[in-house]
Amino acid sequence: MSSSAVLGKYLWHELLTTDPDAGAGFYAKVLGWNRFPYEGDPGYAMLGNEQGPVGGARVMGKDPLADKVGPNWLTYVGVPDLTAALATAEAKGGRVLHAVTAVPGDGGRYAVIADPQGAVIGLYEPGGGMSGDSAAPAGPAVWHELTAENPQAALQFYNGIFGWDVVDTHDMGGHVGTYYLFGKGTTQMGGAFIRSKDLPPTWPRWLVYMDVPSITAAVASVKAAGGKILNGPHQVPGGSWMAQVLDSHGVPLALHGPKEAAAAAPKAAPKPKAKPAAPKPKVAAKPKAKAKVKTKAKTKAKAKAKSKSRKAPKAKVAARRKGKVAVKSKTKAKPKARTAAKAKRKTKTKARSKARKAPRRGK
């Protein structure tokens, strides 16, 4: 027995198909899934994306359950006590198609039933380590739709097993009539309406809607991958779009999402890097600055003086040269005058010396 929190929640989905590479081709192209073996059972195929596993796959002709149910997407709903749930189902007119089977590695137990009107659904009791919050989510399956000859009676049957209630109704008109929205509390989990006589017997009574980012792109991918569009795409209440299709091996499913992919959010502008704090000026920085100014001023003054001297008129240059020559000539004249004075002094000296040497004459 597991936690009561799992009651009525969609916990797992399985693709039942004739495709020997179940889930590898069509679903990889349309939904971006990969196929890989399950660790607990190498013969069981798992389907998943970068977020993790989204379901499993069984191949008809190799799996007894797939042979009993036929091509379909099989939904498993959580119950806290599988034995008690099966007893309730049989008491209300349901029948067991696949007996209780244990999932390897304490993964819990499951079984498959058909309701009194023939709709097939799986019951899953998670392992001891799983609670309602940690049990495997429904993945990309966002809606589940039931067709029945008597939708009200069918929903009463499921209420006794899963606790689902009718939370709202819509008059769809025409052959559809009333559309019953069911769920738990105020949470809508699916819809049910009268099964059309135009539907082929192989059309599943439970139809799974897979979420896609763009209905337009998904429909194009379905065609390119060998699938077929049966209904749509068209808009549904709430603003979303849907399309009912067949995969490349004839399994029905529905696609649900916006008509076009949402535009990517613009990247946020990078935050400017913080400017480094300005270093404190050194005390010696100011004198150096003044010295540079003075040096520059002197250099400019010299340059201006040279410039002026170069631009001086020829007359001034000539006058300067004449003045220099005159100074030179005066300088040369001085030595000649000094030489003449010396010669005169020498003559006087000789005359005196002669006068001293002459003999005195007697009186």
C-alpha positions in Angstrom: 0.0 0.0 0.0 1.3 3.5 -0.9 0.4 7.0 0.1 -3.2 8.1 -0.4 -1.8 11.2 -2.2 -1.4 9.2 -5.4 -5.1 8.5 -5.7 -6.5 9.6 -9.1 -3.2 11.0 -10.4 -1.9 10.2 -13.9 1.4 8.5 -13.2 2.5 6.7 -16.4 1.8 6.2 -20.1 2.7 3.3 -22.4 2.8 3.2 -26.2 1.3 -0.1 -27.5 2.3 -0.5 -31.1 3.3 -2.8 -34.0 6.4 -0.7 -34.5 9.4 -2.9 -33.7 11.4 0.3 -32.8 8.6 1.7 -30.7 9.0 5.4 -30.0 12.3 5.7 -31.8 11.3 7.2 -35.2 8.0 9.0 -35.3 8.1 10.3 -31.7 11.7 11.3 -31.9 10.9 13.5 -34.9 7.6 14.9 -33.6 8.1 15.1 -29.8 11.9 14.9 -29.5 11.9 11.7 -27.5 14.6 9.0 -27.2 14.2 5.3 -26.7 16.4 3.4 -24.2 16.1 0.1 -22.2 14.8 0.0 -18.6 17.4 -1.0 -16.0 15.0 -3.3 -14.2 14.0 -5.1 -17.4 16.1 -4.9 -20.5 13.2 -6.1 -22.6 11.1 -3.1 -21.7 11.6 0.1 -23.7 11.6 3.5 -22.0 10.8 6.8 -23.8 12.2 10.1 -22.6 13.7 13.5 -23.2 16.3 15.7 -21.5 14.0 16.1 -18.5 13.8 12.3 -17.9 11.5 9.4 -18.8 8.0 10.2 -20.1 6.6 6.7 -20.6 7.3 3.2 -21.9 6.6 1.2 -25.0 5.4 -2.4 -25.7 5.5 -4.1 -29.1 2.5 -6.2 -30.2 3.5 -9.8 -31.1 6.2 -9.6 -28.3 4.1 -8.5 -25.3 0.9 -10.2 -24.1 -0.5 -6.9 -22.7 0.0 -5.1 -26.0 -1.8 -7.9 -27.8 -4.8 -7.8 -25.5 -5.3 -4.0 -25.6 -4.2 -3.3 -29.2 -2.6 -0.2 -30.7 -3.2 2.5 -28.2 -1.7 5.0 -25.7 -2.4 3.3 -22.3 -2.8 5.6 -19.3 -2.0 4.4 -15.7 -3.7 6.1 -12.8 -2.5 6.0 -9.2 -4.2 4.0 -6.4 -2.9 3.6 -2.9 -4.1 0.0 -2.6 -4.3 -2.0 -5.9 -6.0 -5.0 -4.5 -8.9 -2.9 -3.1 -9.2 -0.9 -6.3 -9.5 -4.0 -8.4 -12.2 -5.4 -6.1 -14.1 -2.1 -6.4 -13.8 -2.1 -10.2 -15.1 -5.7 -10.6 -18.0 -4.9 -8.1 -19.0 -2.0 -10.4 -19.1 -4.0 -13.6 -15.4 -3.7 -14.7 -13.2 -6.6 -15.6 -9.5 -7.3 -15.2 -7.5 -7.5 -18.5 -4.1 -7.9 -17.1 -3.6 -9.3 -13.6 -1.5 -7.7 -10.8 2.2 -7.5 -11.9 5.1 -6.3 -9.8 7.5 -3.7 -11.2 11.2 -4.8 -10.7 13.2 -3.0 -8.0 10.4 -2.2 -5.6 8.8 -0.1 -8.3 5.3 -1.0 -7.1 2.5 -3.0 -8.8 0.1 -2.5 -11.7 -2.9 -4.0 -13.4 -5.1 -3.2 -16.4 -8.9 -3.1 -16.5 -11.8 -2.3 -18.8 -14.7 -0.3 -17.5 -18.3 -1.5 -18.0 -18.5 0.3 -21.4 -15.2 -1.1 -22.8 -12.7 1.7 -22.1 -9.2 0.4 -21.1 -7.1 2.0 -18.3 -4.2 1.0 -16.1 -4.1 1.1 -12.3 -0.7 1.7 -10.6 0.3 1.3 -7.0 3.7 3.0 -6.6 6.5 1.3 -4.6 7.2 1.9 -1.0 9.7 4.7 -1.6 7.2 6.8 -3.6 4.7 9.3 -2.3 2.2 11.3 -4.2 4.8 14.0 -4.9 7.7 11.8 -5.8 5.8 9.4 -8.0 6.5 9.6 -11.7 4.5 12.6 -13.2 2.3 12.4 -16.2 5.1 13.9 -18.3 4.0 15.7 -21.5 0.5 14.2 -21.4 -1.6 17.3 -20.5 -5.2 16.1 -21.1 -7.2 12.9 -21.2 -10.4 12.5 -23.0 -13.0 9.7 -22.6 -15.7 8.8 -25.1 -18.6 6.7 -23.9 -22.1 5.8 -24.8 -23.1 7.1 -21.3 -20.4 9.6 -20.0 -22.2 10.2 -16.7 -22.3 6.5 -15.9 -18.7 6.1 -16.9 -17.6 8.9 -14.6 -19.6 7.4 -11.7 -17.6 4.2 -12.2 -14.2 6.1 -12.1 -15.4 8.1 -9.1 -15.6 4.9 -7.0 -12.0 4.0 -8.0 -10.1 7.2 -8.4 -12.2 9.8 -6.6 -12.9 11.9 -9.7 -15.8 14.3 -9.7 -17.6 16.3 -12.4 -16.2 19.8 -11.8 -17.9 21.6 -14.7 -19.9 21.1 -17.9 -20.1 22.7 -21.3 -22.8 22.4 -24.0 -20.9 21.7 -27.2 -24.0 21.4 -29.3 -24.5 19.0 -32.2 -23.8 15.3 -31.8 -21.2 16.1 -29.1 -23.8 17.5 -26.6 -22.6 18.0 -23.1 -18.9 18.0 -22.4 -18.1 16.9 -18.8 -15.0 18.2 -17.1 -13.8 15.9 -14.4 -11.0 16.2 -11.8 -10.3 16.5 -8.1 -11.5 19.5 -6.1 -11.2 22.5 -8.5 -8.4 20.9 -10.6 -9.6 19.8 -14.1 -8.0 16.5 -15.2 -9.9 15.6 -18.3 -13.1 15.6 -20.2 -15.8 13.1 -21.3 -18.6 13.2 -24.0 -20.8 10.9 -25.9 -19.0 8.6 -28.3 -19.8 9.4 -31.9 -21.2 6.6 -34.1 -18.8 7.7 -36.8 -15.8 6.6 -34.8 -14.2 3.3 -35.9 -14.3 0.5 -33.3 -10.5 0.7 -33.1 -10.6 4.3 -32.0 -9.5 4.3 -28.3 -12.1 5.4 -25.7 -9.3 7.1 -23.8 -7.4 9.6 -26.0 -4.2 11.1 -24.7 -3.2 14.7 -25.5 0.6 15.4 -25.7 1.9 18.9 -25.1 3.9 20.5 -28.0 5.4 24.0 -28.2 3.8 24.7 -31.6 0.8 23.0 -33.2 1.8 24.3 -36.6 5.3 22.8 -36.4 4.0 19.6 -34.8 1.5 19.0 -37.6 4.2 19.5 -40.2 6.5 17.1 -38.3 3.7 14.4 -38.2 3.3 14.5 -42.0 7.1 14.4 -42.5 7.4 11.4 -40.2 4.8 9.3 -42.0 1.8 10.2 -39.7 -1.7 11.4 -40.7 -3.8 14.3 -39.6 -7.4 13.3 -38.7 -8.9 16.4 -37.1 -7.6 20.0 -36.9 -5.7 21.9 -36.1 -8.3 24.1 -34.6 -8.6 26.3 -31.5 -10.3 25.0 -28.3 -11.7 26.9 -25.3 -9.0 28.6 -23.4 -7.1 29.7 -26.5 -4.9 26.7 -27.1 -4.9 24.6 -30.3 -5.2 20.9 -30.9 -4.9 18.3 -33.6 -5.9 14.6 -33.6 -3.4 12.4 -35.5 -2.3 8.9 -36.3 1.4 8.1 -35.8 3.4 6.3 -38.5 2.0 2.9 -37.3 -1.6 3.8 -36.9 -1.7 4.7 -33.1 -4.1 7.6 -32.4 -3.1 10.5 -30.2 -3.8 14.2 -29.9 -1.4 17.2 -29.8 -2.1 20.2 -27.7 -0.4 23.6 -27.4 -0.2 27.2 -28.9 -0.6 27.6 -32.6 2.9 29.0 -32.9 6.0 28.6 -30.7 6.4 31.4 -28.2 9.1 33.9 -29.2 12.3 33.5 -27.3 12.8 36.0 -24.5 15.5 38.6 -25.3 18.7 38.1 -23.5 19.3 40.4 -20.6 21.9 43.0 -21.3 25.2 42.2 -19.5 25.6 44.1 -16.3 28.4 46.8 -16.6 31.5 45.8 -14.7 32.2 47.9 -11.6 34.9 50.5 -12.3 37.9 50.1 -10.1 38.3 52.7 -7.4 40.5 55.6 -8.5 43.9 55.5 -6.7 44.7 58.3 -4.2 47.1 60.9 -5.7 50.6 60.9 -4.3 52.0 64.0 -2.7 54.9 64.2 -5.1 52.6 64.2 -8.0 51.8 68.0 -7.8 55.4 69.3 -7.9 56.1 67.1 -10.9 53.1 68.4 -12.7 54.3 72.0 -12.0 57.8 71.3 -13.1 56.5 69.9 -16.3 54.5 73.0 -16.9 57.5 75.3 -16.3 59.7 73.2 -18.5 57.1 73.3 -21.2 56.8 77.1 -20.7 60.5 77.6 -21.0 60.7 75.5 -24.1 57.9 77.4 -25.7 59.6 80.8 -24.8 62.9 79.7 -26.4 61.1 78.4 -29.4 59.3 81.8 -29.7 62.6 83.7 -29.3 64.3 81.6 -32.0 61.3 82.1 -34.2 61.5 85.9 -33.7 65.2 86.0 -34.4 64.8 84.0 -37.5 62.1 86.3 -38.7 64.1 89.6 -37.9 64.6 92.0 -40.9 67.9 91.9 -42.8 68.6 95.5 -41.8 68.6 94.6 -38.1 70.9 91.6 -38.8 73.2 93.8 -40.8 73.3 96.5 -38.0 74.1 93.8 -35.4 76.9 92.5 -37.6 78.3 96.2 -38.1 78.2 96.7 -34.3 80.2 93.6 -33.8 82.8 94.7 -36.3 83.1 98.1 -34.6 83.7 96.5 -31.2 86.3 94.3 -32.7 88.1 97.2 -34.3 88.2 99.2 -31.1 89.5 96.1 -29.3 92.3 95.9 -31.9 93.1 99.6 -31.7 93.8 99.5 -28.0 96.9 97.3 -28.2 98.5 99.7 -30.8 98.1 102.7 -28.4 99.6 100.7 -25.6 102.6 99.8 -27.7 103.2 103.4 -28.6 103.1 104.5 -25.0 105.5 101.8 -24.0 108.0 103.0 -26.8 107.8 106.6 -25.5 108.5 105.5 -22.0 111.5 103.5 -23.2 112.9 106.5 -25.0 112.6 108.7 -21.9 114.3 106.0 -19.8 117.2 105.8 -22.2 117.7 109.5 -22.2 117.8 109.6 -18.4 120.3 106.8 -18.3 122.6 108.6 -20.8 122.4 111.8 -18.8 123.5 109.9 -15.6 126.4 108.3 -17.4 127.9 111.6 -18.9 131.0 113.0 -17.0 130.5 116.0 -15.0 132.2 119.0 -16.4 134.0 121.3 -14.2 132.8 124.8 -13.5 
